[in-house]
Amino acid sequence: MSSTPHEVMLVEDDADLRQATVETLELAGLRVREFAAASPALDTLQPDFPGVILSDLRMPGLSGLDFLDEARKIAPEVPFILITAHGDVPAAIRAMRGGAHDFLEKPCPPQLMLDVLRRALEMRKLHLENTLLRERLDRGVAPEDRLIGRSAAMQELRRQLRKLADLQVDLLLTGETGTGKELAARVLHELSARADAAFVAVNCGALNAAQVDRELFGTHDAPGLIARAEGGTLYLDELESMPDELQVRLLRVLDVREITPLGDAPRQVDIRIVGSVKRPPDALVAEGLLRADLFHRFHAALHLPPLRERGDDAIQLIAHFAARAAARHDLPKVHVDDALRRRISWHDWPGNVREARNLAERLVIGMDPGLPPEGDIPAEASRPSYDAAMDEFEARLLRAALVETGGRKAEAANLLGIPRKRLYLRLRHHNMLEKRNSGQ
């Protein structure tokens, strides 16, 4: 588990007051993410944000009360503290009833503000520790069991994660949005000897050059996100959205595990780095979105398949998420009957596993899940047989190997770990051999 959370998300539209508050908090050793409005703060808020929110009540755009409502939907366990003018106390009391942790009146003595924030941060720390303990107890057996699915692709993914967990390698995960890349990174972390240290997730798309020193590399007084991952795992999501100059700085971390906080000397860090991208890395390199030298610093790459290519895994995921949602809401379990199975199987899953989780929630609470209506599914439509599904998977595997090796069959056979003769037999089975003049 990481050290006590010490991060504050500050939302204040008054620039002078915001700067004064930032200085007060940073002098007290707290890290601050500052925003002039609520909407951009919401864009970066995640359910596992390891800190608290400190927000003004009256702001243009989303008010503090509106911000509270939206933040509770995204991260209900993150303590939310409102700053109010004297006349706004009744509104602050309404906010407390709506889930706010506390409120402060302007002008607020700095020590009072720090005391309130530290109590909220300690409460957040205890909640994160309890959540982690609960997850470990719930898992009971192997961490990789959290990667749900019986498809060949998921079995192979679990095997690779077990194989790589205790090797000192940095890993690049590829896959569409919602395929579970962060979960795979967490499983790798929990399978490894680093499991008792921190797992720190960073959304690279939320960083810019002005923030990077404080956010990633830290300062003399406040360690950054990289330092917070000491002994554990640093997960860098959406690497392709990181500006080029930041990718250059990350190269040194990958190369020599060294960071230079602002106002401090260079220091070594002991971390494993796991990156992720939403599109094939070669395409991102060709488009200039991902530096080739950064891509090649990763020792291995694993692909997470989209849900539409995972056969009956969607049905298993819906059943799993629906059971958890029913327990959480104290509602009856959803029965996945034949009609619902057909609708799930016919769906294309553009949002992947994330969509399956949200869809299961809607099923449990009685809302329209957004699946194709039974009447829209052709009468002859049915789930493929086991043999047909395996045939389809093998064909995709062969095509991928040929693409990766530029059509060179000897290399493709080596890549797949099969004799060349067997490769030719399987290519012939799938009508994937080129027609030659000899009739072969």
N, C-alpha and C positions, 0 to 999 in steps of 0.2 A: 504494500500500500504506500502511496506517496505521502509526503509530509503534509502537515496541516495546510488546508487551502488558504491562500493569502492573496487572492485576486478579487478585485472589485470592478464591476462593470458600471461606470459612471455615465449617466445621461443627464445633461444640463445644457440648456440652450444659451445661457448667459456665458459668453466666452471668458470674461474676467473671473466670474465666480467659479467656472469650471477649472480654470488654470490654478486658482488659489486652492481649490479642493484637491486637485491632482498633487500639488506640491506638499500639502499636509499629509496625504496618504502615503506618498512615496518616501517622505522623511521618516514615516513610521514603519517603513519596510514592507509596505503593501504594493503589489503590482496593480496597475490601473489600465483598463481599457476605456478610453474616453470617447463619448459620442455627443454631437450637438442636437441630435433628434432620436426619437425612439425607433423609427423604421429601420435605419441601418443597424442599430443594436440588435433588433429582432432577427435580422438576416444572419448574424453571426452566433446567436444563442443556440446552444445544444443542450439536450437533456442532462448530459453528464458534466456540464460546466462546473468546474471545481471552485466556486466562489460565490459571491453575493451580488445583487443588483442594488445600486443606489441611484434613485431617479427623482428629478424634480416633478412636482405635481402639475404645474401649469406650463405647457409648452405648445408651440405651434405644431400643427399636424396631429399626431397621436398625443393625447394628454397622458399624464402619468397613470390615470385610472384605466384608460384604454390600453396603455402599455402593459399594465399589470394583468389585465384580462388575457392579452395575447401571450404574454410570457408564461402565464400559468398553463396555457394549452401546450406550449413547447416544453417547458421545464418546470413542472409543478413543485418540485422539491427544492428549487433554488430560492433561498430567502430573498425577499423583495422589500426594500426599505424606501419609504417616500420622504422627500423633503418638502415641507409645506410652509407657506406664509401663515402668520398667526390666524388670519380670518379663514383659512382653509381647513382648520382642525376638524369640523364636521365631515368634510370630504375624506379626510385621512382616516377618520373612524369608520366610515363606510368602506374604505379600502381594506382596513383591518378585517372587517367582516367578510370581505371578498378574498381574503387569503394573504394580505400583506403581512410581513413579519413584524414590522415596527414602523414608526414615523418620527421624523425630527422636525422641529420648528426652526424657521429662520428668525434671527441669526442663531446658528447653532455653535456652541463652544466646541472647539476642535477636539478636546479630550472626551467630551460626551459622545461625539460622532464616532471617534475611534473605539470607545468602549462598546457602543452598540454594534459596530461592524465586527469587532473581534468576537463578541458573543455569537453573532450570526455565523461567522466563519467557523467557529468551534462546533456549532450545531451542524453546519454543512459537512464538516469533517466526520462527525459521528455518523451522519446519514450515509455518506459514501462508504465508510468502513462497514457499516451494517449491511449495505447493499452487496458489497463484495463478498462478505461472509455468507450471506443468504444465497448468492449465486453459486458459491463453491459447495454449499450444502445441498442445494437443489440439483447440481450437476451429479453429485454423488460419485460418478465413475470418471470417465475420461473427458477432458475439456473438449475434445473434438466431436463429442456427441452433440454439442450445440449446433454443429453444422448439419442440419436436418436434410435427409434425402438418401434414398437407396440407389439412385442412378449410378451408372458406372463412373460418370464424371465426378460425382461427389465422393465416391469411394476412393478414387484416385487422388482427389484433393486432400482428403484426410490422411491418406498414406504419405503423401509428400510432406505435409506439415509435420507429421510425426518424425519423418526422416530428417527434416531440416532443423527441428526445434533446438537441439543442443549443439548444433554446429555454429561456429562464429561466422555467419554469413548474413549479408544484407539482402533483402528480398524485395522484388517489385511485383505487385499484384495488378493484374489487368482485368477489366470486365466492365460491363455497362453499369450505369447508375442503379443502385438498389440490389446488386447481386450479392452483397454481403462481404465486401472487401475489408471493411473495418473489423467485422466479426472474425474473419479469417486471421487478420493480424493479431487480434486479441487471443485467439486460440493458440496461435504460434507462441505468443508470449507466455500463456499459462502452461503450455506443455514444456517450456524451457526451464533452465535453472534460474532464470531471471524473474520467475513468477511472483516472488515476494517483493520485488521492487516495482517502480511505477510504470504504468503504461500511459503515455502522453500522446493524445491525438491532436494534430494540427491541421486545420483547414487552410491549405495554401492559398486558395482563392480569396481568403479574407485578409491576407497580408499585403502590405504595400511597402515600398522602400522606406517611407517615413516611419513605419511601425516596426520594421524588422529588428533593429538593434534591441529595442526594449522587449519586444514580444518573444523573439527567438533566442537572441544571444544574451539578453539581460543587461544589468548594470552592476556597478560595484556593490550596491546595497540590495538589489532585488534580482535574484536569479531568473533567467529566462526559461522558456519551455524546454530547450535542449538540456539545460542543467537540471531541470526538474525530472528528466528521464534518467538521471544517473543510476547506473546499475540495471536499468530496465530497457524498455523499448520505446523508441520515438516513431510514431506513425504519421507520415506526411501524405495527406489525402489530396488528390487532384494536383499532382506535381506539375502537370502541363499548364496550370493556371498561374504558376509562380513566375514572376518577371525574370528575364534573362540574368540580370545582375544578381538576383538572389540565388538563382541556380548556381552561379559561379561561386558564391560564398559557401553554398552547401557542399560543393565539391571538396573543400578543405576538410569539412567535418567528416565526410565519407572517407577521405584519403588518410588523414592522420588523427582523427578524433580530437580535434582541437578547436576551441572557441575563444574569442576575445571579447569579453563583456565591455561595455562602455566604461571608460575610466578605470579599467583594471588590466592586469597582465594576462597573456594567453594562459589557458588552462586546459588540461586533458579531461576528456569525458569518456566514461565507459558505458556505451550504449549500443544497442542493435537498432538499425534503421530499416524500417519497412515503408516503402513508397507505394502509391497506387495511381493509376491513370485509367480514364474511362474508355480510351480508344487504343488500337494497336500502337505500341511504342514506335515501330518503324515509320508509321504514317505521321505520328507527331513529330518525329525527328525531321522527316522530309519537309514538313510544313513550318519548321523553325519554332515550334511550340515547346519542344523538349530538346535540351542540349544532348548531342550524341555522347560527349564525354561523361555527362551525368548518367545517362542511361546505361553506359557500359561499366560504370562503377558498381552497379548491383551484381551480385554474384549469381543470382538465379531469378527466374520469372515464373510466376504461376498464373494461370488464367482461370477466372471464375465464370462458368458458363451462364448464359441467360436462362431464366426459368422456363422459357418456351422450348428449350432444348433438353429439358431434364425429365421428360416423361411424366410418370405419376408423382414426382416429387411435389408438384403443386398441391395435389390432394392431401398428401401427408402434411405439408406446411399449413394448409388451411385448418386441418383438424387440430394440429398442435397449437396454433395461434388462437383458434376459437376456444379451445379448452382453457387456455390461460386467461383470455378475456372474460369468459364466463365465471371463472373463479374470482377474478378481480372485481367484477361488478355484482357478484353474488346472483347471477342469472342462470337459467337452465342451459345445459350444454346443447350445442348445435349438432343435429344428426346429419351426417354426410351421406345422404341416400343416393340411389342410382341417378336420379334426375340432377341432383346437385353435382355429382361427380362428372356427368356429361357436360354440364355448363362450365365447370372448372377446366376440364380437359380441352374444351373448344376455345377457351379464352387465350389471347395472344400474350398477355402479361408484359405490357410495355414498361411497367414500373418494377418488374421482377419481384424479389422477395419482400421488399418494402411495401409494394402494392398488395401482396398476399396478406401481410400482417394487418394493413389497414382494412382490407376487404373482410377479413375474419372478424375484426372488431365491429364492422357495420352489420354483419350477419347476426352477431350475438345481441346487439342492442336494437335489432329490428328495423334497420334502415336498408334501403336498396343497395345491394352490394356492388352493382355495376357490372354483373356478369351478363353474357348473352342470354336473352330470354329463351326458354325451352323451345318455343315455336320457331325461332330463327335458326335452330340447328337442324341440318338436313337429316331426314329419317335414317339414311344409310351411314351417317357419321358415327363413328365409334372409336374408342381408343385403340391404337395399334396393338397387335399381338406382341408377345415377348420377342419372338423371332424377328418380326418386322421392325420393332424398336431397336434391337441389337444390330440389325442390318443397316438401319439408318445411321446409328452411332458410328459403326465401323466405316461407312462411306465418308462421313464427315472427318473422321480421324485420318483416313488415307488422303483425302483432299488437302487437309491442313499440312500433312507431312510433305506432300509434293510441292505445295506453295512455299513452304519454308526452305526447301532444298532446291528451289528453282526447277523442279521437274526431274532432278537427277535421282533415278530410282535406287541406285546402290546406296546413296546417302540417305534416302528416305527409309530404306530397310534398316540401316544402322540406327537411324533416329528412333524408329519404332521398336528396335530390338528383336527383329525377326529375320529369318533367312531371306535372301533375295528371291529365291524360287517361290516361297510362300507369298511374298508381296505380289509377284506377278499373278499368282493364282487368285488372290483376293481382288486385284485390280480387274482381272478378266471377269470374275463373278459380278462385279459392279459395272461392267461395260466401260471401264475407265482407261483401257489401253488404246493408244493411237492406232488408227488403221494404217497398215503398210501396204505397199504395192504387192508384196508377196502373199497378201491375204491374211497375214498374221493378225 
